[in-house]
Amino acid sequence: METVILIAAAGILAIVVLTAADLFFGIRSMTELHGVEPALELHLPRISVIMPACNEEQHIEQAVKAQLRQDYPNLEILVVDDRSTDATTDILAELQKRYTSLKVIRIDTLPPGWMGKSHALQQGAEAAGGEYLLFTDGDVSMEESTISRAAAHMKAQRLDHISLIFRNISSGRLLNALILDSGIGLLQVFRPWRARRKDTRAFVGVGAFNLVKQEVYHALGGHRSIRMHPVDDLMLGKIIKRASYRQECLLGMDLVTLPWYAGVAQMVDGLMKNAMAFINFRYSLLPPLLAGLILLNILPFWGMIFADTIPQLLFSAVIATKMTVSAYGTRKLGVSLWCAPATLLTPYISVYIVLRAAWRNHRDGGIYWRGTFYPLQELQKNEAVLPWL
C-alpha cells in the first residue's frame, strides 16, 4: 500500500509540474492585445458585431454602449433580442431611438432542433453585412480600441479566427477562486497558446470575443452545424480549426471584461447546462472525469497531512506548485492574492457541480436553459468538446 501511495504521489507531482510549466510558458508565449497597434486607417473591411441578448436588462445598455464607443471606423452593430421577457426589449428600443446605427433583431419563437443562443447568433450572422463577424455577449464591456487592435492583428497574421481571454469583474473571494481554478483547468485542457499551430489538435473559442471571417463562418455552416450544442463558443473554434483555418487566442484581460457570475450559487446553477457537455453527456466517461478531479485536486492536500514522510513531501510539492500557479493566475486576472489559497476549497465545489449536473441531466432527461428544455437524446448526438474526444 505504501508503494502504491508513493507511486501515486510521484505521478501526480509529475503531472502537476509538467502542466504548470506548460501553462506558464504557454501564457507567456501568447500575444497581449493591448500591445497591438490599432487599425484606424480608411477603407478597412466591415466588421459586424453580433450580440445575443436574452433577459440581459442589467447589462445590455452598458454592453451596447461599449460597442458604440469602439474606434474601429467601419463597424455594424446588431443585437439579437432572443425572446426576452424582462426590460431588455424596452432598453433596446430606447437605445435605437438615440443611436440610429444600432440594429435590433427580435426573435419571438425558437424553432425545433436549435439551442436558443446558437439560433440567435445564426440569425444575427445571416442579417450581417460585414466581411468579419464578431460574436460577443450581452454583458461584455470592451475598451474602445479592442476591435481595431484585434482587426489589425488578424490582418497582419492572416488569421481566419481570433478569440480573446477576458477578465471577470465579479466580486467575492470564493467566487473568484472558483473561476480562477476553473479557468486554470480549462487552459491546461485546451492549451489555447497552441491553437495557432496547424500541427496540433488544440483549438479555442471564447463567447465574449469570437472574431471570424464571414466566408469561413458560412463555409462551415455557421451555428447550424453546432445548433444543439450547449458549449457553442468552444465548438465554433473546434470546427474552424478542424477545417484547417488559421486561428489564434490572445490575452485581452485589460480590454475585455464581464461579470461572469454574480455568486457561487449562480455559477453552480449556470454550469448545470454544460458541465456534462464536455464529455458529450456520456455517463461512461463520468467516473474517469471524477477520478481525475479528485486525484489531481483533492487527494494531494490530504496526502500532505496524513501520508508518510516521502509521499508527504511529494504531496506538499504538489500543493506548493498549485499555489504558485494560482498566485500567478491572480496577478494575470487582477484578483486578490487571497484567492490562491481559496482554490484548496474549490475542487470540492467542482466535483459537486459535476455530480449535480449528472444527476439533474439524468433525472430530467435533458437540460433546461433560459426557460427552454433540450432532451438528452438530442444533446448526445453532438460532438464532444474535449480535443481528444
C-alpha positions in Angstrom: 0.0 0.0 0.0 2.8 2.4 0.9 4.4 1.7 -2.5 1.1 2.5 -4.3 0.8 5.8 -2.4 4.4 6.7 -3.2 3.9 5.9 -6.9 0.7 7.9 -6.9 2.3 10.9 -5.2 5.2 10.9 -7.7 2.9 10.5 -10.7 0.6 13.3 -9.5 3.6 15.6 -8.9 5.0 14.9 -12.3 1.6 15.7 -14.0 1.1 18.9 -12.0 4.6 20.2 -12.5 4.6 19.5 -16.3 1.1 21.0 -16.8 2.1 24.0 -14.7 5.2 24.6 -16.8 3.2 24.2 -20.0 0.7 26.7 -18.7 3.4 29.2 -17.6 5.4 29.1 -20.8 2.2 28.9 -22.9 0.7 32.1 -21.4 4.0 33.9 -21.8 4.0 33.0 -25.5 0.6 34.4 -26.1 0.2 37.9 -27.7 -1.3 40.6 -25.4 -3.8 42.5 -27.4 -3.0 45.8 -25.7 0.4 45.7 -27.3 -1.0 45.6 -30.8 -1.3 48.9 -32.7 -5.0 49.5 -33.6 -6.1 49.6 -37.3 -7.7 53.0 -37.8 -7.0 53.7 -41.5 -9.7 54.3 -44.0 -11.2 51.6 -46.2 -11.0 48.9 -43.6 -13.2 45.8 -44.0 -16.6 46.0 -42.4 -17.0 44.2 -39.1 -20.4 43.1 -37.9 -20.8 42.8 -34.1 -23.4 40.3 -33.2 -24.7 40.3 -29.7 -27.4 37.9 -28.5 -29.5 39.1 -25.5 -31.9 37.0 -23.5 -33.1 38.8 -20.4 -30.0 41.0 -20.1 -31.7 44.0 -18.6 -28.8 44.5 -16.0 -26.0 44.7 -18.5 -27.3 45.3 -22.1 -27.2 49.1 -22.1 -23.6 49.1 -20.9 -22.6 46.4 -23.4 -24.2 48.1 -26.4 -22.7 51.5 -25.5 -19.3 49.8 -25.2 -19.7 48.7 -28.8 -20.9 52.1 -29.9 -17.7 53.7 -28.5 -15.4 51.5 -30.5 -12.9 53.4 -32.6 -12.9 51.0 -35.5 -14.2 53.1 -38.4 -16.3 50.5 -40.3 -18.5 48.8 -37.7 -22.0 47.4 -37.8 -23.7 46.5 -34.5 -26.6 44.0 -34.4 -28.3 43.0 -31.2 -30.5 39.9 -31.3 -33.2 40.1 -28.7 -33.8 36.4 -28.1 -37.3 36.1 -26.6 -36.5 38.4 -23.7 -39.3 38.7 -21.1 -37.7 41.4 -18.9 -36.9 45.0 -19.7 -34.3 44.1 -22.3 -36.7 44.8 -25.2 -37.6 48.3 -23.9 -34.0 49.2 -23.2 -33.0 48.3 -26.7 -35.9 50.3 -28.2 -34.7 53.3 -26.3 -31.2 52.8 -27.5 -32.4 52.5 -31.1 -34.0 55.9 -30.8 -30.8 57.5 -29.6 -28.4 55.6 -31.9 -29.9 55.1 -35.3 -27.0 52.9 -36.4 -27.9 50.2 -33.9 -29.8 47.3 -35.5 -32.1 45.1 -33.3 -33.5 41.8 -34.4 -36.3 40.4 -32.3 -36.9 36.6 -32.0 -40.2 35.5 -30.6 -40.1 31.8 -31.1 -37.4 29.2 -31.1 -37.6 26.6 -34.0 -37.2 22.9 -33.1 -33.7 21.5 -33.1 -31.9 24.7 -32.0 -30.3 25.9 -28.8 -31.5 29.5 -28.2 -28.2 31.2 -28.3 -26.9 29.4 -31.4 -30.1 30.3 -33.2 -29.8 33.9 -32.2 -26.2 34.0 -33.4 -27.1 32.4 -36.6 -29.9 34.9 -37.2 -27.5 37.8 -36.5 -24.9 36.4 -38.9 -27.5 36.0 -41.7 -28.5 39.6 -41.3 -25.0 40.9 -41.0 -23.2 42.7 -43.9 -19.7 42.6 -42.6 -16.7 40.7 -44.1 -15.9 39.8 -40.5 -18.3 38.7 -37.8 -17.7 39.4 -34.1 -19.7 37.2 -31.8 -19.9 38.6 -28.3 -22.3 38.5 -25.3 -24.9 41.0 -23.8 -22.9 41.5 -20.6 -19.5 42.2 -22.1 -17.7 45.5 -21.9 -14.8 46.4 -24.2 -12.2 49.2 -24.2 -12.7 51.4 -27.2 -9.7 50.2 -29.2 -10.4 46.4 -28.7 -11.9 45.7 -32.1 -9.4 47.9 -34.0 -6.5 46.1 -32.3 -7.9 42.7 -33.0 -8.6 43.6 -36.6 -5.0 44.8 -37.0 -3.6 41.6 -35.6 -5.9 39.5 -37.7 -4.9 41.2 -40.9 -1.1 41.2 -40.0 -1.1 37.5 -39.2 -3.6 36.5 -42.0 -5.9 34.8 -39.5 -9.4 33.5 -40.0 -10.4 33.5 -36.4 -9.4 35.3 -33.2 -10.5 34.8 -29.6 -9.7 36.8 -26.6 -9.3 35.7 -23.0 -11.3 38.2 -20.9 -11.2 39.3 -17.2 -14.0 38.5 -14.8 -15.1 41.5 -12.7 -17.5 39.8 -10.3 -16.8 40.3 -6.6 -16.4 37.6 -3.9 -13.3 35.8 -2.9 -14.7 32.3 -3.1 -16.4 33.0 -6.5 -13.2 34.4 -7.9 -11.2 31.4 -6.5 -13.7 29.1 -8.2 -13.4 31.0 -11.5 -9.6 31.0 -11.2 -9.5 27.3 -10.5 -11.9 26.5 -13.3 -10.0 28.9 -15.7 -6.7 27.3 -15.0 -8.2 23.8 -15.6 -9.7 24.9 -18.9 -6.4 26.5 -20.0 -4.5 23.3 -19.2 -7.0 21.1 -21.1 -7.5 23.3 -24.2 -4.0 24.9 -24.3 -5.1 27.9 -26.4 -1.5 29.0 -27.0 -1.2 26.0 -29.3 -4.3 26.8 -31.4 -2.3 28.9 -33.8 -0.2 25.8 -34.7 -1.6 23.7 -37.6 0.2 20.5 -36.4 -1.9 20.2 -33.2 -5.5 19.4 -32.3 -5.6 22.4 -29.9 -8.4 24.9 -30.7 -10.1 27.7 -28.9 -13.3 29.7 -28.9 -14.5 32.4 -26.4 -18.1 33.5 -26.2 -17.1 37.0 -25.1 -15.0 37.6 -28.2 -15.0 35.3 -31.3 -14.0 37.3 -34.4 -14.2 35.2 -37.6 -14.2 35.8 -41.3 -17.7 35.8 -42.7 -16.8 33.5 -45.6 -15.2 31.0 -43.3 -18.2 31.0 -40.9 -20.7 30.3 -43.7 -18.5 27.8 -45.4 -18.6 25.7 -42.2 -22.4 26.0 -41.9 -22.2 28.6 -39.2 -24.0 27.8 -36.0 -26.3 25.4 -37.9 -23.5 22.8 -37.7 -23.5 23.1 -33.8 -27.1 24.2 -33.4 -27.8 21.9 -30.4 -24.5 22.2 -28.6 -24.5 23.9 -25.1 -20.9 25.0 -25.5 -21.3 26.9 -28.8 -18.2 29.2 -28.4 -15.7 26.4 -28.0 -17.3 24.3 -30.6 -17.2 27.1 -33.1 -13.4 27.2 -32.5 -13.2 23.4 -32.9 -14.9 23.3 -36.3 -12.8 26.2 -37.6 -9.6 24.5 -36.5 -10.6 21.1 -37.8 -11.2 22.6 -41.2 -7.6 23.8 -41.2 -8.3 27.5 -41.0 -5.9 29.8 -39.1 -6.9 30.8 -35.6 -5.2 32.3 -32.5 -6.2 33.2 -29.0 -4.8 36.5 -27.5 -4.7 37.8 -23.9 -7.3 40.6 -23.7 -7.8 40.9 -19.9 -7.0 44.6 -20.0 -9.6 45.3 -22.7 -12.5 42.8 -22.3 -14.4 42.4 -19.1 -17.6 40.9 -17.9 -19.3 39.8 -14.6 -19.2 36.1 -15.4 -21.4 35.1 -12.5 -23.0 37.1 -9.6 -22.1 34.5 -7.0 -21.1 30.9 -6.4 -24.7 29.7 -6.3 -25.4 31.3 -9.7 -22.2 29.7 -11.1 -23.3 26.3 -9.9 -26.7 26.7 -11.5 -25.2 28.1 -14.7 -23.0 25.1 -15.1 -25.8 22.7 -14.9 -26.3 23.1 -18.7 -22.8 22.4 -19.8 -20.8 20.5 -17.1 -21.7 17.2 -18.8 -21.5 18.6 -22.3 -17.7 18.5 -22.1 -18.0 14.7 -22.2 -21.0 14.8 -24.5 -23.3 13.6 -21.8 -21.7 10.2 -21.9 -22.1 8.8 -18.4 -19.5 6.1 -19.1 -16.9 8.9 -19.0 -18.1 10.3 -15.7 -16.1 8.0 -13.4 -12.7 8.9 -15.1 -13.6 12.6 -15.1 -14.3 12.5 -11.4 -11.3 10.3 -10.6 -9.1 12.9 -12.4 -10.6 15.8 -10.5 -10.1 14.0 -7.1 -6.7 12.6 -7.7 -5.2 15.8 -9.0 -7.0 18.4 -6.9 -8.2 16.9 -3.7 -6.0 13.9 -2.8 -2.7 15.9 -2.6 -4.0 18.1 0.3 -5.0 15.2 2.4 -1.8 13.3 1.4 0.2 16.3 2.6 -1.4 15.9 6.0 -1.7 12.2 6.5 0.8 10.4 4.3 4.2 9.0 5.4 7.3 11.1 5.1 8.4 10.8 1.4 4.8 10.8 -0.1 4.0 13.6 2.3 6.9 15.6 0.8 5.8 14.8 -2.7 2.2 15.9 -2.0 3.5 19.0 -0.3 5.4 19.8 -3.5 2.1 19.3 -5.5 0.3 21.8 -3.3 3.2 24.3 -3.5 3.2 24.0 -7.3 -0.6 24.5 -7.4 -0.4 27.5 -5.1 2.3 29.1 -7.3 0.1 28.6 -10.4 -2.9 30.1 -8.6 -0.9 33.0 -7.4 0.3 33.7 -10.9 -3.3 33.5 -12.1 -4.4 36.1 -9.5 -1.8 38.5 -10.9 -2.9 37.9 -14.5 -6.6 38.2 -13.7 -6.3 41.2 -11.3 -7.9 39.5 -8.3 -6.9 39.3 -4.7 -3.9 37.1 -3.9 -6.1 35.5 -1.2 -8.0 33.8 -3.9 -5.0 31.4 -4.4 -5.3 29.6 -1.0 -9.1 29.5 -1.5 -8.5 27.2 -4.5 -7.9 24.5 -2.0 -11.6 24.5 -1.4 -12.9 25.0 -4.9 -12.2 21.4 -6.2 -15.0 20.1 -3.8 -17.4 22.6 -5.5 -16.3 21.4 -8.9 -16.9 17.8 -8.0 -20.3 18.8 -6.6 -21.1 20.7 -9.8 -20.3 17.6 -12.0 -22.3 15.2 -9.8 -25.2 17.6 -9.5 -25.3 18.2 -13.3 -25.0 14.4 -14.0 -27.9 13.7 -11.6 -30.1 16.5 -12.8 -29.5 15.8 -16.5 -30.4 12.2 -16.0 -33.4 13.0 -13.8 -34.8 15.5 -16.2 -33.8 13.6 -19.3 -32.1 16.7 -20.6 -31.2 20.3 -19.7 -33.1 23.4 -19.0 -31.6 26.6 -20.3 -33.2 30.1 -20.3 -36.6 28.5 -19.8 -36.3 26.0 -22.7 -35.9 22.2 -22.3 -33.4 20.3 -24.5 -33.8 16.5 -24.5 -30.8 14.3 -23.7 -31.2 12.1 -26.7 -30.7 15.2 -28.9 -27.8 16.5 -26.9 -25.9 13.2 -27.1 -25.8 13.5 -30.9 -23.4 16.4 -30.5 -19.7 16.1 -30.9 -17.7 16.2 -27.6 -15.9 19.5 -26.8 -12.7 18.0 -25.4 -9.8 18.0 -28.0 -9.1 14.2 -27.7 -12.7 13.0 -28.0 
